[in-house]
Amino acid sequence: MDGVMTEGYGQRFGERLRVENARAMVTRVLRNADIAVTEIRCDNPPLEMTGAVQREDAFVITLYLRDRPNHEYWEDGRRALVCDFRAGESCLHDLKRDPSAVLDKPYHTLFLYLPRGALDAIADGPTCREFAI
């Protein structure tokens, strides 16, 4: 991450989602970009919004491991949508848009953190060129 601390994964991300323990697995893509998966589970949510996240040029893919009916999702301080997510479904979030949600139901989710640098490294990598059509 070029010396920049991120809140996009791990314990800092877990704190944003109001949980004490957030397990993460991190791998480095080339020399300067981390890709991470954070598992978050909360059986008794605090009935409030997620905390603010540091805006950065990165994405988080959310994989729901538990149904989330009437999930209230916000971007840039405005409600973006209310929808039902079933276990096994996923959603893409842009961390430049300050995504947040109402924590009003139990949840169990995997969050895949993908910074722009990692996506660029993957796109520019030799393996991608080898398979280009």
N, C-alpha and C positions, 0 to 999 in steps of 0.2 A: 504493500500500500504506500510505498514511498514515504514512510515515516508518519503517515497520517493515521490516527486512531479512528476506527470505525465503530459505530453502534449498530451495524447491520447484522451482527451475528454474536453468538456466545452469551456470556453473562450480562454484558451491557444491553443486548437485545432483550434478554429475559427480564431484566429490570423494567424495561419499557412496557413489557406485557404483564407486569406485576407478579412475577414468579421469582422465587429465591434460587432455584436450581435450573440452569439452562445448559443442557449437554450439547456440545458442539464438536464437529469433526472438521478440520481445516486442511486444505491442501494448497500448495503454491503452484501457480501457473507461470511458467518461466521464472523471472527473477522478481517481479514487482506486483503480482496480483494474487490475492487469496480468494479461493472459492470455499465456501463453508456451508455446512448443513447444521442447523440448530433444531433440537427437538424441544418443544414446549408443551407441557401438560399442566392443566389447572382444573381441578374438580370443584373448587369453590371460588369463582371469580369475584373481584371486589365491587362489581356493579358500577364501573366507571369507564372512562375512555382510556385507551392506551396512552402512554406518555409520548412526548414529542421525540422525534428522531432527528438526528443530524442529517441535514440534506446533503446528498452526495450523488455523484454520477454512477449509480448502481441500481440493480433491480433485485427484488426478492420474489421468488416463486413460492407460493404457499400451497402445500399439499395437506388437505384436511384428512385426518385419520379418524375423526368423529364428526357426525352430522352437526351442522351449524344452522339451524332454522332461523329465519328473520335476522340474518347477520347485517348489522348496520355498519357501512363502510364510508369513510370520509377522506377527502383529499384537499389539501390547501385550506383546511378549516371549514369546508363545505361538505354537506352530506352528498355523496356521489351515488349511492345505491343501497337498497335493502333487498337482500336475496337469500335464498336457501342454498347452502352448500351441503352436499352429501359426502360421506366418507369416500375417499378416492378421487375427489375432484380437486382441481387446482386453480390458482389465480395468480396473475402477474402484477406486481406493484413496483412503481417507479419511485425510488427514494428521493428524487428531486421534487416530488409533489407532496411531501409530508403526509404519507398515508397513516391513517389511524382507524380504530374501530371501537365499538362499544363492547366492553367485556361484561356481558350480562348472562352468559350461559357457559357451562363447562366446555373446555376445548382441549384437543390434543392435535398438534399440528407439527409438521416439518417445514422449516423455512430454508430454502436454498438461496444463499447470498451470491450474486454475480456482479462484481464491479465492472465498469466499462473496460478497464485495462485487461481483465481476464477475457472478456468477449473479444477484444481486439487481438489479443495474443492467440486465441484459438482461431480466429478468422485468418490471421496472417501466418499461422504455423504451417510448416511443411506438409503435415498430414492432410490439411485441408486442400492444398494445391494438388496433391497427388490424386485426390478423388474428384477434382473439379471436372465437370463435363462441358 
